[in-house]
Amino acid sequence: LPHKKRGAQFYALQAAAGHVGCPPSILTIAMKAFPYQLKEIDRMYGDDANLPLHEVCAWPCKCDSTSTDPVISSRKGVAIAMLLQEYPEAAKISNRHQQTPLELAVSTGTTWDIGVRKLCRFNPEAVCIPSQKTGLYPFMTAAVAAGEKMRRQ
């Protein structure tokens, strides 16, 4: 984790969501114990102003055996579904870098079945928002990632 900011309040849900591959049971406990944290941005670590959904969508998920543990991909899908069920509006909120959860998910290799479908269902407008960083639309980012995967094979 990045360095902790002095004087910032600790958020258990953000800490769990920020841990790549966090078991869904831990996320569930944090959501039930601190439901208000679903709507809180992380002020303790980093400067991205991420909600828990942004944190989970940023987990690496290249979905092939050479780059990522398949357990992370599975947990990522479950975590996205859980967070959207509890706070569906999070899919429409951009972080400080103007990144939607959909953009973060696609840029980290999340597939349609693992989480992109769910994110699109809760924020269909996000497919029409180009990345501030690359200028690419989410479908373009996904196509580039798929092309890179095919070249590696």
N, C-alpha and C positions, 0 to 999 in steps of 0.2 A: 504494500500500500504506500501511496505517497505520504509525505510528512503531514502530520496532524497540525491543524491550525490552532494556535493558542486562543483559548477562550471560546471556541466553537462548541456547540452542544453535540453530544454523541447521539447518533441515530442508529439503533440496532438494525432496522430494516435496510437502510442504505448500506451498512457494513456487510450484511449478509448478501444483498444483491450485488455488491461490488466484488464479492469473492467468486471468482470464476468456478463454475460447477457446484455452487452451494447446493446441498441436498434440499429438495422441495420441502421436506418436513421442517427444516430450520426456517425457511422462508415463511411457511405457514404459521409457525409459532411466533415469529416476529410480526407478521401481519395481524394476528389475533391479539397480541399483547400491545401493539402500538399502531392501531389502524390509521391514525392521523398522519403517520409517517409516509403513507402511500402518496400524499400530496405535498410532501416536503422535499425541497431540493437539498442535496448534500453540500453542507457548508463546512464540514470538517476536513474532508479530503478533496483535493483537486479544485480546479476553478471552472469546471464544465457546467455547473448548475444542473446536474442530472437528477431526475426522479429515479426511484428504484427500477422502473420499467426501462429507462435509458441504460442503466447499469447492466441489466440482464441482456438487453439487446446488443450490447457491446462485447459480450463474451465471444471469444473466437470460436468459430463453428465452421471450419472448412469442409467438414462432413466427408472426409476421406481418411483412410487408415494411416496416411503418412503425416498428417498435420495436427490432428486433434483427437483426443480421447473420445470415442463414441458416447461415453457416459455423459460428457459435457453437452453434446448435441441433444441427447434425450432429455436431460435435466433442463436445458434451455427452453425447449418446447413446453415442458410442464410449467416452468416458472413464468413464461410469457402468458400462458393461458390463465394461471392463477392471478397474476397481477392485473390483467385486463378484466377479469371477472370482478375483482374488488374495486378497481378504479379505471373504468373504460375510457374516461376522458384523457387519461395519460397518453393515449395513442396520438392525440392531437396537439400535444405540447412539445415545443422545440426547446432544446437546451440553449445555453449561452452562445454556442456556435451555430445556432439555427438548424440543428440536426434533429429530425424527428426520430422516434424509435424505429420506424421503418427504414430510414436511411442507415442508421447504425446497424440494424440487423442485416440488411443486404450487404453492406460494406464488410461485414465480418463473415460472410459466407453462409448465412442462415438460408435454408431452403424453404420452398413454398410450404411443404408439409410440416416442417418443424416450427415455423412461426410467422412467416410472411403472410400466409392466408389470414391468420387471426388479426394481424396488424392492419391489413388492408380492409378487413371487415369493419373494424372500429374506426378507421380513418381512410376512407377511399380517396380522399383528396390528396393524400400524401404522395400518391403515384405521379402527381402532376407537379411536384415541387423539386426543382433541380438542386443538387448539392451546392452549398456555398463554397465548398472546398474544391470540387472537381468540375462543377457545371453539368454533371451527368444526372439524368433522371434515374430513379431506382432500378427500372428495368434495364437500363444501360449498364449500370454497375453490376447487376446480376449476370448480364451477358458477358461482360469482361471477365468476371470471376469464373464463369463456366468455361470460357475459352482457355483461361490459364490452367484450369484443372485438366482439360483435354490434352493440352500440350505436355503436361507432366506425365501423362499415362503412356 
